[in-house]
Amino acid sequence: MNLLEDLEFRGLVNQVTDAEGLKQQLENGQITLYCGFDPTADSLHIGHLLTVLTLRRFQLAGHKPLALVGGATGLIGDPSGKKAERTLNTTDIVQQWSDRIKAQLSQFLDFEGENAAKTVNNYDWIGSLDVVSFLRDVGKNFSVNYMLAKDSVESRITSGISFTEFSYMILQSYDFLKLYQEENCRLQIGGSDQWGNITAGLELIRKSTEETVKAFGFTIPLVTKSDGTKFGKSEGGAIWLDARKTSPYEFYQFLINTDDKDVVKFLKYFTFLTKEEIDGLAVEVENAPEKRVAQRKLAEEVTRLVHGQESLEQAIRISEALFSGNIAELSGEEIKQGFKDVPSFECEESEIALLDLLIAANISPSKRQGREDISNGAIYVNGTRETDLQAVVGDAVKIDGEFTIIRRGKKKYFMIKWK
């Protein structure tokens, strides 16, 4: 299976400007391609992962990927897919975010070898561009009617769009022209919402060069779930690639909870498993969905890819401990990850009667109820049922000297933090 056939199998081909021409270029030898990532936050999220991994697929097939960090366009704002203007950030903030995103991209692309990847920042050529040169040399190639016809602009006409965001298309087009001229870049890829910007870049290349243009545009579907909602959001917000913003355990849990209707599609999107392996997992979903074999494989493959083997093992260990109730087997760091969002209470004493702790931490509403909870076996300390009304919580149940986990009933967890 060649590259384009593999991309088709995985459902990663949305639109191509010249499918036959691109096929010939790919078959004739190595090409250079790029994808842009604007620094609108200090981390990429899981939605970005699809285009990053598509760059990786091209690289594995022998082609040279350029990862463009939009240090300049990140200061402007892309109207694509948004109903309102982006909040503009300072140059310093955008630069910091650009550096962090550049570091993240280096996790997934190989920067050594004959087809070594390269990161570029469009601030290097846009930041020093004066307004007269921009208008004369670049802006003159775009008619207002042409720009208004693009979906990314047309969808914002009624609600309003500033000249700043209106000009984004021209700046991204200029990126493609510069990379075409300086890096011999022949292909731009992006999400389906970037189709208008990509084709505008091809138009600028055509108007700015005398040679016969051999450049192409390629878009990938935006990732949605079977219910039509956007992929990449949880109750806590976006699923980030930065472990400081979304822990490996949260990342793993997000993926393992994938719906049966979506899991095969996401295995194709986000893993490098072969067609045969994915077809086998599809059979598992069909015949034994309750075993969730495909979901576990998806969570393992993608968590390992993003966070590494050690973090994957940690995420699995936390998941298994929570399922079995063996909380005491976890480390303090694992407790932080697994119980990040449960109610917590800071205890200033070195030890405290369990009954008093239930009241102080608002685990039980009254002493009478607290006694009943303990007597009835509804209270668990680090996963162990405690029925002694005289029990004391102290050093023996402090995990790494920092935490104790109290559970009331089947699902109500509370974290005790010891000072």
N, C-alpha and C positions, 0 to 999 in steps of 0.2 A: 504494500500500500504506500503510494507516494504521499508527499506532504499535503497537497490539496485534497486528495482522497481521504486522508486521515482527518483533516479539518471538516470535511463534509460529513463524515461519519459522526464526528463529535458535535455536529450542529453549530459549528463556529463560523460558518459563512453566511453572512446576512446580505451584503451587497458588494459587488466587485465592478469596477469601472470597465474593465476589459478582461473578462475571465480567460479567454483564449490567449490573449497577449501575455497575461501574467503567467499562465501555465508554461508558455514557451520560454519566458525569461527565467523562470525557476529551473526549467530543465536544461537551459544552456549554461548554467553555472551559478556561482555565488552572486547574490544581490544584497544590497544594503537597504534596510527598512527602518522606519522609526515609528514610535508612538509617544505622544505627549502626556505629561502628568502635571497638572497645575497644583502648586502648593497652597491649597485652600484650608489645610489643617496641618498639624505636625506629624501626621502619619497617613499612610494609605489605608484604605479599609478593604474588606473582603470583596467588594464589588470591583475594585481595581485589579484584583488578582487575576481575573479572566484575561485581560489584555496583557498583563505582565507574563502570564504563562503562555499566551499565544506568541509573544516575542521569543520566549524560550523554545517553543516548538519549531519556529523558523530557524533558530540558532542550532538546534540539534540536527536539523536537516542540512546544515552547512552554510547557512546565510548569516549575515552580519547585522545584529540589532543595535540601533541607537535608542537609548532611553532619554528622551528630552524632558528636562525639568523646567517648567514654565516660570522661571524667575521674573520674567517681564509680564507675560499674559496673566500670571497669578495676581498681579497688581491691578489688572483691568476688570476681569470677570467675563465668563462665557455665558451668554444667554441660553444656551442649549439646555432644554429640560427644566428650566426654572421659571417661576411665575413672578419673581421680583428681583430687584437688583441685589447683587452680592455686596455685603459689607466690605468696604475697602480696608485693607490692612497696611501697616507701615512697611517701608522697604526693609527695615531691620528684621521685622517679624517674618516677612516672606522669605528673606535670605536664610533665616534659621530653619524654617520649615523646608526650604529647598534642600538644605544640607542633610536634613534627617531623611527626606524622601530618597535622595540620592543614595544614602547608606542602605536603605531598605531595598532598593532596586538591585543593589549589588549582591543580595542574598540569592537572587533567582537567576541571574545571568552570569555567564562565564567571561571574565575579563582578560583571559589569556588564550593563546593559540592563534591559528590562522584566521579564524572568524571571531576574534575577540570582540565582545560588546564594548560599547563606549557610552558614557553619559555626557550629555551636552546641556547647556543652560541658555535659553534664548535671550536672557538678559545681556549676554555677551555681545549680541549684535543688535538688539532692539534698544538696549539701555542708552547707547551712544547715538542713536538715530535722531537727527534733528527734524523738526516738524515740516520744514520746507522740502527736504529730501524725501521724507515719507510721503507727502502729498504728491510731489512731482513724479517720483520714480515708482511708487507702489500704488497709492490711492487712485491715480489716473486710470489704472487698468480695470477698475470696478465701477460699473454703473449702479446708481441707486436702485433702479428697477430690478437689476440682477440680484442685489442683496436682499431686497424686500421679498423676493420670491422664495428665498430659502426658509425652510420650516422653522429653524431656530429663531429667526427674526419675525416671520409672519405670525407665529403664535404669541408674540409679545406686543404686537402693534396696538391692539385694543387696550391692553393694560398699561402700556407705556414702556419705552426703552430709551435709555440715555445714549448719547453719541458715543460715550465711553464703551459701553457694551456692544453697541452697533458696530464699532470698529474692530471688535475682537476677531471677526472672520478674516479681515485683511491682515492682521498681525499673524494669525496662524498660517495663512497662505504664504506670508513672507518667510515663515519658518521653513516651510516645505521647499521654497525656492532656494534659500540659503543652503539647506542640507543637500539639495539636488546639485547645486553648483560646487560646494566645498567638500562634500563627503560622498559624492556620486550616489546619493540616496534615490532609489527608484520606486519606493513603496511607502505609503503611510497607512497605518492601521489605527483603528479606534472603535469606540462603541457606535451603535447605530445612530445615536443623536449627533454624531460628528460628521455625518455624510455630507451635509452642506458645506462645512468648513473644509473638508478634504477635497471635494470637487472644485471648490473655489481655489484651492492651492494648485491643483492641476491646471486650472485656467490661467493662473498667474504665470506658471512655468511656461505654458504654451505661448503666452504673449511676450514673455521676457527673453526667450531664447530663439535663436535662428535655426537650430538643429531640429530634426524630427524628434519630438518628445517621446520618450519611452518611460513614462512614469504611471503609477497606478494607485488606486485607492481601494481599500478593503475594510469593510466594517463587520463587527462582531455583534450578535444580538445582545441587547441589554438583558441582564439576568432577572427573570421574574419567577415566582413560584406558581404552582398550578392554579392557585386561587386568584391569580392576576396581581397580587401584591408584590412590592419590590423586595428583592432578595438582599440580605445583608443587615437587617435590622432585628434587634431583640427588644425585650421589654426595657432593658437598660440603655438602649440606643444603638449606635452603629457598632458593628463587629470590626474592630481595628486590627491591623497586622502587628502593631506595637504591643508587646506583652505588658507594658506598663499601663496601657489603656484598656486592653481586653486580655485577661490572663489566659494562659494556655488551657487551663481547665474550662473557662467560659467558652473559649474558642472551640474546644473539643465537644462540649455539650451542645453548642449551637448546631454543629454539624451532625451529631449523633441523633438529634431530634428531627432530622429532615423527614418530611412526609414521604410515604411510599411512592406517591405519584411523582415526586421530584428526584428521588435519589439516583436513579439510573442516569438521568440527564446531567446531574451534578457530578457524577463519576466521570462522565465523558468530558465535561467542562474543566474540572479542577484536578484531575489525576492524570498520570502518564501510564495507567494500566492499558494493556492491549485490548483490542476488540474482543478477543476470545475470553479474556478475564472478565471484562464488563458484561459480555453476553451471559457468562456463567452466573454472575451476581444478579443479573436480571431474572434468571430462572429462580434463584433463591427468593427474590421478592415476590414472584408469582406463586411459588409453591409453599413457602414457609415465611410469610411476612412477619410473623410474631417473633422470629429469631433475630430479626434486624441485622442480618449478616452484612448486607450492603451498606447500611448506615455506619456500622462499626468500621468497615473498610474505608469508607469515605472519610470518617473522622480521623482515623489513624494516618492515612496517606497525606491528607492536607495539613493536619497538625504537625506531622513530622517535617513536611516541606517548609512550613512557615516558622516553626519554633524549634525544630531539632528533635532527635531521638530522646534525649534526656527529659525534655519538657513533655513529650508525648507520654513517656512512661509515668511521669508524675501525674499527668491528667488522668490516666487510666487508674492509677493507684487511688487517687482521690475519689473517682467515680465508684470503684469497687468498695472502698471503705464506707462510703455513704450508703451504698446499696445493702451491704452486709451489716452495717451498724458498728463496725470495728473502728470507731473514731480514734481510739488511743494509738492506733498504728501509724497515724499521720504525724508529720513534723509540723512545727509552728508555721513555716512558710506555706505548707499545704493547707493548713487550717485557714490561713488568710485567704487563699484562693477559693477554697470550697465553701466558705461561709461568709464571703465578702458582703452579701446583701441581707444577711439575717439580722434581727435586732441584737444589739450588744449592750453590755453593762460593764462599767469600770468599777472593780472592787478594790477599795483602798486597804482593806484588811488582808493579813497574810492567810487567814483561814476564817471560815464562817459556817455557821450551822446551815445545813441544806434548806431547812424550812425558812430561815430568815433570808437566805439568798433568793428563794422563790418569790418572796414578797418584795425585797429590795429591787430585784431586776424586773419586776412586773411580769413574772412568768405565770404565777398564780394570783388571782385577784384578791385573795384574803387568806388568813392563816387557816381558817376552817377548810377552805378549798385546797390549800396547800397540803394539809394533813391528809385529806381524802386522796389527792393526787399521788402522794407517796405511798399511802397504804394500799391503794388500788393498783400499784405497779405502773402508773402512767408517767413516772419520772425516770429518765435515763441520764447518767453522768458519763460522758465520753462513750456512749453506746451501751453502757451496762446498767441494767435496771436496778434502781435503789429503792428498797421498801422500808428501810430503817428510819423511823421518825427522829432518831437521835444522831443521824449521820452528819458528819462534818466534812465540808469541802475545803481541801488544803493542798499542800505540796504534792501529795501522792497522786493527785489527778490534774496537776498542771502540766500541760503539754509544752515542752521546752521552757517551762517556768513562766509562760505567757498566757496560755489560753485554757479554758475548760468549756466544753460544749454540753449544754443542758438541752434535753429534748423532752417536750411534754406531749404525750400522745404519739401519734404516728408521724406527724410531719412538722410540728412546730419546734423549730430549732432556735436556740439563743446562745450567743457567744459571750462568755465571761472573760474580760480582759483584766489581768492582774497587774497592779502597779508595783 
